[in-house]
């Protein structure tokens, strides 16, 4: 895909753009890395992905983030990660790469990205429930809380990697973060706060807990004793964090 000489040249271009504090050049370099990533995904993982659709019309670059040292580091890391990608890759590792890329896409100012998967790579809710050893009802709760799901005409809607990573503490939370941030783009803060409160109430009723400063500590003990599914604990934790952030934002307004 990219020779070492080309990689070195591209990294020098990126470094120069930041040294010169050239906003336009940084934006161009970012777009080139973004496009390179899409090409790599489509070429390397065509057995899983049929297409990637970017909403370029509503792309709004986050200039503050793009000009930061963190994004400089991210650009270089993505170039290296993509250039040295080793395949074949198992479903869990592919999922981590995809979720990391999606998270970066939104950080730089993207508004919507859609991955379309091969039918054989998608699971039905029943198959996902069997893999997670939970009920169909529980899987549908997971879907409402951020388990990746795509809109298809069949019952096959859940990518295999999403199920494999749902009990991974880092990627479970990241998957939920992406889902809820996307949802917030189409909701007012008040609407989102109301939705979160309903979800928190469901958890409280299910486990007999009340919302307070020690709620998460009690939930953590339930998870440790296996009285609560660990993925539900991570979901609860993410919801409480988002709930508190939204409350502060609304009070500030």
SVG drawing of the C-alpha trace seen along z (x, -y; Angstrom):
<svg xmlns="http://www.w3.org/2000/svg" viewBox="-38 -30 51 49">
<polyline fill="none" stroke="black" stroke-width="0.4" points="0.0,0.0 2.7,-2.5 6.5,-2.1 8.8,-3.0 10.1,-5.9 6.6,-7.2 5.8,-6.8 8.9,-8.8 8.1,-11.5 4.5,-11.8 5.7,-12.0 8.1,-14.8 5.3,-16.7 3.1,-16.4 5.9,-17.5 6.6,-20.5 3.0,-21.5 3.0,-21.7 6.3,-23.4 5.0,-26.1 1.7,-26.2 0.1,-26.0 -3.6,-25.3 -4.5,-24.7 -1.6,-22.2 -2.6,-20.4 -6.2,-20.1 -4.9,-18.8 -2.6,-16.2 -5.5,-15.1 -7.8,-14.6 -5.1,-12.6 -4.6,-10.3 -8.3,-9.9 -8.7,-9.0 -5.7,-6.6 -7.4,-4.9 -10.6,-4.4 -8.7,-2.9 -6.8,-0.5 -10.1,0.6 -11.7,1.3 -8.7,3.2 -7.6,5.1 -11.0,6.0 -13.1,6.5 -14.2,9.8 -16.0,7.9 -16.7,4.4 -18.6,3.7 -18.4,-0.1 -17.6,-3.1 -19.8,-6.2 -18.5,-9.6 -20.9,-12.5 -18.5,-15.1 -21.2,-17.7 -21.5,-18.2 -17.8,-17.8 -16.7,-20.5 -13.0,-20.4 -12.2,-21.0 -9.4,-23.5 -8.4,-23.6 -7.9,-19.8 -6.3,-19.6 -3.6,-22.1 -2.9,-20.4 0.2,-18.3 -2.2,-15.4 -3.5,-15.4 0.0,-15.8 0.9,-12.6 -2.4,-10.9 -1.7,-11.6 1.8,-10.1 0.4,-7.1 -2.3,-6.5 0.2,-6.7 2.4,-4.1 -0.5,-1.9 -2.0,-1.7 1.3,-1.4 2.4,1.6 -1.0,3.3 -0.7,7.0 -3.4,9.2 -5.2,11.5 -6.6,10.0 -9.0,11.7 -12.5,10.1 -11.6,8.6 -8.5,6.8 -10.3,5.6 -13.1,4.3 -10.5,2.3 -9.0,0.8 -12.5,-0.2 -13.7,-1.7 -10.4,-3.6 -10.7,-5.0 -14.4,-5.9 -13.5,-7.7 -10.7,-9.6 -13.0,-10.6 -15.4,-12.2 -12.6,-13.9 -11.4,-15.7 -14.8,-17.0 -16.6,-14.4 -20.4,-14.2 -21.3,-10.8 -19.5,-7.7 -21.3,-4.6 -19.7,-1.1 -21.6,1.4 -20.7,5.0 -20.9,8.2 -24.0,10.2 -22.0,13.2 -20.1,10.8 -23.3,9.8 -25.1,11.7 -28.8,11.9 -29.7,10.7 -30.3,14.4 -26.8,15.3 -25.4,12.4 -27.3,13.4 -25.9,17.0 -22.4,15.7 -22.8,13.4 -24.7,16.0 -27.6,13.6 -31.3,13.4 -32.6,11.8 -34.2,9.1 -30.8,8.3 -29.2,8.0 -31.9,5.5 -31.0,3.5 -27.4,3.6 -28.4,2.3 -30.2,-0.6 -27.1,-1.4 -24.6,-1.3 -23.8,2.2 -23.0,1.6 -25.9,2.3 -26.5,1.5 -29.7,1.0 -30.3,3.9 -33.3,5.6 -32.5,8.9 -32.3,10.0 -28.5,9.9 -27.6,6.5 -24.8,6.9 -21.1,7.0 -19.2,9.9 -16.5,7.6 -19.1,5.7 -20.2,8.8 -16.6,9.9 -15.6,6.5 -18.7,5.8 -17.1,7.3 -13.8,5.5 -13.8,2.5 -12.1,0.1 -13.9,0.8 -17.3,1.4 -17.1,-2.1 -15.7,-3.6 -18.5,-1.9 -21.1,-3.4 -19.4,-6.8 -19.6,-6.9 -23.2,-5.8 -24.3,-8.3 -22.4,-11.2 -24.0,-10.4 -27.4,-10.3 -26.8,-13.6 -26.1,-15.3 -29.7,-14.7 -31.1,-15.4 -31.4,-18.4 -29.4,-18.1 -32.8,-18.0 -34.0,-15.1 -30.8,-13.2 -30.9,-13.8 -34.4,-12.5 -33.4,-9.3 -30.4,-8.7 -32.5,-9.2 -35.0,-6.5 -32.1,-4.1 -30.6,-4.7 -34.0,-4.1 -34.2,-0.7 -30.9,0.3 -31.9,-1.0 -35.1,1.0 -33.4,4.1 -30.7,4.1 -32.5,2.4 -30.2,-0.6 -30.9,-4.3 -29.0,-7.0 -26.4,-8.6 -22.7,-9.2 -22.1,-5.5 -24.3,-4.0 -21.4,-3.0 -19.5,-1.5 -22.4,0.7 -22.8,1.6 -19.1,2.5 -19.5,4.9 -22.4,6.5 -20.3,7.0 -17.4,8.4 -19.7,10.9 -21.1,11.7 -24.6,10.6 -24.4,8.0 -23.2,8.5 -19.8,6.7 -20.9,5.1 -24.0,3.6 -21.7,2.2 -19.6,0.4 -22.8,-0.8 -24.1,-2.2 -20.8,-3.9 -20.8,-5.6 -24.4,-6.7 -23.8,-8.3 -20.7,-10.1 -22.7,-11.5 -25.7,-12.3 -23.5,-14.4 -21.8,-16.2 -25.1,-17.1 -26.5,-18.4 -23.4,-20.7 -23.9,-21.9 -27.5,-22.7 -26.9,-24.5 -24.2,-26.6 -26.8,-27.6"/>
</svg>
